[in-house]
């Protein structure tokens, strides 16, 4: 199934308040994220964020199958920006979606490479670096404000 | 008729990890099994392709000339049957901006 078809499946599965493609404002959203979280002297916009993040504070490394437990730390009442990197190459582009938690889980289950989760008011951005070979994900705080994923796990600080 | 499978079906055939499957000759059999057994997913169709369009990353398409078996959502079987022009049309410079309309039979 092609990516667009997978997205269409999600559009059918979730109402628009839970899963939305920001057709008209995607570039503004990505610009705002780049302005706040990425280094400025970049030749190309909307590509290869992972190398240009201003901050990269490691949170923890998790097995890939435990991603749902991390996503469950988000509020079920809020929407988040979910940014999908098309692959992990220097030319990779980013696709942004407006998701509630269940839609985010479904979207991330089909993500082909790294991805980001961000506050819709741009307070924080979390980078999820996917290691396919080791089947694990590195959680990284891409800003200075703590993300929901910085919260302790079972009382043990991250 | 494509062979139908169910994934994540307990006590059937182990595939890998926690996935299980059972193959059926018809959609009706697969659907009945899926409906009657909690924890199963909707049936998928297994399709043998002699060549296909790969999408290694969203929006980037490659013409792969080798045989494979792939899984399709059953509703895709309602699309027009592909022919020798489908893939060339898909990659043609004259293709519509939404190339997927070609495989959907809309262009």
Interface residues (C-beta under 8 A of the other chain):
Chain A: X1 X2 X3 X4 X5 X9 X84 X86 X87 X92 X93 X95 X112 X113
Chain B: X53 X55 X56 X57 X58 X59 X60 X72 X73 X76 X98 X100
